[in-house]
Amino acid sequence: MDANAMRETTKFESGVNFVTRRNFLGLLTAACAAASIPAAKLLGHTADVPFERRPVVAFHMDQLYVDRTGKAVPYRPPAGYRGAEPLAHLSETELRMQYCYL
Amino acid sequence: MVDFSKMDTMKGFFAPTRFEADVYDCEVIGKVPADLNGAFVRLGGDWLYPPKFDDDSPFSMDGYINTFRFKNGVVNYKGRWVKTPRFKADLAAKKQLFGKYRNPFTDDPSVHGLDRSVQNTTPLAFAGKLFTLKEDSLPYEIDCNTLETIGPYNFHGKYRSLTFTAHPKVDPTTGEMICYGYEAEGLETKDVFLYTIKKNGEVARELRFKVPYVSMVHDIAITQKYVIIPIFGFVSSMERLKEGKVHWGWDDTKPAMVAIVPRDGEAKDIRWFKGPSRATVHTLNARDEGNKVIFEAPIYDSNPFPFFPPIDGSAWDPTKARAYIRRQTFDLNSKDDGYTEDKIFERNVSDLGRVDDRYLTQPYRYAFTAYGDTQRPFEQWKAGSLGGRVNNCYGRFDLATGKMNSYFAGPTHSLQEVCFVPRKNGAEGDGYVMGVASNYAEMRSELIIADAQHLEDGDVARVILPFRATAQVHGRWVDESELPFA
């Protein structure tokens, strides 16, 4: 096991260890290097055997998500920050109260 | 403790930024035209502290001036707060001490008598100095290189109005500035002081007159002979202020009124014309044609601002808050007070329009402004949704032919006010369209520069800021010959 990755494991007061995205990728890379397997293959980025079910590994809100059945769709982050979305629900009056000129 | 979490509108791309910044040698996509030497100066507002009242106007936001300084193809960015007495008082108290827009009765008693202006509307370069303008106070002088605030300016004591417009006009044939202050003698006074200031900054002329009712006089237009001064349904009173209300309310029963003031005349020579209820917040241009005055502007059907609500208690109507480029004709030979009005383009547009300023007072052909085109793509999955409420295009409106050419900023962008930058010695409309785009997908601001005669070709350069720049109200291109730039 990569010693640096171990140090980056976050230990919360509850005593539960959470694996962050950064140190998981470190662990995965180290493990793959040892086993001579491309890391991208484990993350589902390749599909050379279309009908083979493999564990789905993804991240959401910086938390690791694993579905061992292989039936889930891995989460892919959006391509943009969606900066306008927090104001989407505002009525025209509510929006223009602050932004008469967007 | 600074807490904006209760303001629904201060989130995402629109969250306050509140920092001062310098970016040297900005990232550029494309190539900055070599003939652009000077600065694009922007002025707008951001809240240093949240407003005291939820229903206050955004016009109370603290002023923030920023420049894109162009020199030999390189662009540097600088942004600074305008450090008014109000800004300093709030910062010292660590909270918002000032109440509603132009209503000192709603202030904390500790700031009674302090200059309560926020300098957040228009930058001005004149007589070798850089100013910020806000219509409720004197101009503030700014160091054009450091952007630090010097202080209020009264043109060597000869400018006597207590207030100064956000939209003075410089006559390109003489270099004179026509400017004014309304509520010139103090809150709720009907006095307007109209000035001519020589290009060296010397006050040459003052004309005092009264308006029929206290109203917003935000912008004017000039011809070679006249000053055109529109007033409209925004009303105010001392009683209203004492009741703790924001300065303006909207009275739909008020006619739009337009003063035609001779530039070399007296108050008795002023002609007042009346028309249907409108809101002419910003203007484009005007000219003399014989004994007629032709005036063009993006004019709203009615009240554009919900934070200045109807005084009859009715709800603000967003369907009437639409601006169209219109022409108003005033016949000075007429015996009545009517005028004619024509809608020149059917597309509703941003009322922050511009022309080639070298053609102010003269016959001209092109107007530029932003507008929203819902037929253009908008990638919600990247940018989030604003329900189509974006200005994604700049248009060049040909007043001679009725045709329009457009620049599209991109599928995750909304454009702020346009600015036209003429090419030296070029004909009317030969130059660049410039303005800041908000990129909601990348959470950053981008200064776009497009060839004004080839808008469909897209931008020639895009200056990238690695952050969200404070939104501007108005921006101006300042050639390097106009200010003592380092």
Interface residues (C-beta under 8 A of the other chain):
Chain A: P78 A79 G80 Y81 R82 G83 A84 E85 P86 L87 A88 L90 E92 T93 E94 L95 R96 M97 Q98 Y99 C100 Y101 L102
Chain B: M7 D8 T9 M10 K11 G12 F13 F14 D55 P58 P304 F305 P306 F307 A315 W316 P318 A321 S350 L352 E379 Q380 W381 K382 A383 G384 S385 L386 G387 R389 V390 N391 T412 S414 Q416 E417 S438 N439 Y440 A441 E442 M443 R468 A471 V473
